Amino acid sequence: MQSDRAILRTSRFELQTSNLSRILIVLGVLLIAAGLAIKAGLPLGRLPGDIVVHRGSSTFYFPIVTCLVVSVLLSLVAALFRR
């Protein structure tokens, strides 16, 4: 018969493995969705409000609006999985 500690360790390991597998599946789905969105022509990275400065032969690009959109979407996804 297993001791209570062995059972507790086994259940913690199973919980950690379950969480890891769930996170990997969600990341995979998000990567597939992002790839399909880019393939469909979504202008990710070229939204109005992104900062682009051309000076001579150099270019500075800061996608601030894209960062905000991605942040909001990831926050919504995280809120859905917390429930």
C-alpha positions as CSV (number, residue, x, y, z in Angstrom):
1,M,0.0,0.0,0.0
2,Q,1.4,3.4,-0.9
3,S,2.0,6.0,1.8
4,D,0.1,9.3,1.8
5,R,3.3,11.1,0.8
6,A,3.9,8.9,-2.2
7,I,0.3,9.5,-3.3
8,L,0.6,13.2,-2.8
9,R,3.9,13.4,-4.8
10,T,2.3,11.4,-7.6
11,S,-0.8,13.7,-7.8
12,R,1.4,16.8,-7.8
13,F,3.5,15.4,-10.6
14,E,0.3,14.5,-12.6
15,L,-1.0,18.0,-12.0
16,Q,2.2,19.7,-13.2
17,T,2.3,17.4,-16.3
18,S,-1.3,18.2,-17.0
19,N,-0.7,22.0,-16.7
20,L,2.4,21.8,-18.9
21,S,0.6,19.8,-21.6
22,R,-2.3,22.3,-21.5
23,I,0.1,25.2,-21.9
24,L,1.9,23.6,-24.8
25,I,-1.4,22.9,-26.6
26,V,-2.6,26.5,-26.1
27,L,0.7,27.9,-27.4
28,G,0.5,25.6,-30.4
29,V,-3.0,26.7,-31.2
30,L,-2.0,30.4,-30.8
31,L,0.9,29.9,-33.2
32,I,-1.3,28.2,-35.8
33,A,-3.9,31.0,-35.5
34,A,-1.2,33.7,-35.9
35,G,0.2,31.9,-38.9
36,L,-3.2,31.7,-40.5
37,A,-3.9,35.3,-39.8
38,I,-0.7,36.5,-41.4
39,K,-1.2,34.1,-44.3
40,A,-4.7,35.6,-44.8
41,G,-3.2,39.1,-45.1
42,L,-3.7,40.5,-41.6
43,P,-1.3,43.5,-41.5
44,L,0.2,42.4,-38.2
45,G,3.2,44.7,-37.6
46,R,2.0,47.4,-40.0
47,L,-0.9,48.8,-38.1
48,P,-1.7,52.5,-38.1
49,G,0.1,54.1,-35.1
50,D,3.2,52.0,-35.4
51,I,6.2,54.3,-35.4
52,V,8.5,54.2,-38.4
53,V,11.4,56.7,-38.8
54,H,13.6,56.8,-41.9
55,R,16.8,58.8,-41.7
56,G,19.4,58.4,-44.4
57,S,20.2,54.7,-44.8
58,S,18.8,53.6,-41.4
59,T,15.3,52.8,-40.3
60,F,13.8,52.7,-36.8
61,Y,10.6,50.8,-36.4
62,F,8.6,50.4,-33.1
63,P,5.3,48.6,-33.5
64,I,3.6,50.2,-30.4
65,V,0.0,49.6,-31.6
66,T,0.8,46.1,-32.6
67,C,2.2,45.5,-29.2
68,L,-1.0,46.9,-27.6
69,V,-3.3,44.7,-29.7
70,V,-1.2,41.5,-29.0
71,S,-1.2,42.4,-25.3
72,V,-5.0,42.8,-25.2
73,L,-5.5,39.5,-27.1
74,L,-3.2,37.6,-24.8
75,S,-4.9,39.1,-21.7
76,L,-8.3,38.0,-23.0
77,V,-7.0,34.4,-23.7
78,A,-5.4,34.3,-20.2
79,A,-8.7,35.5,-18.6
80,L,-10.6,32.7,-20.4
81,F,-8.2,30.0,-19.2
82,R,-8.2,31.3,-15.6
83,R,-12.0,30.5,-15.3
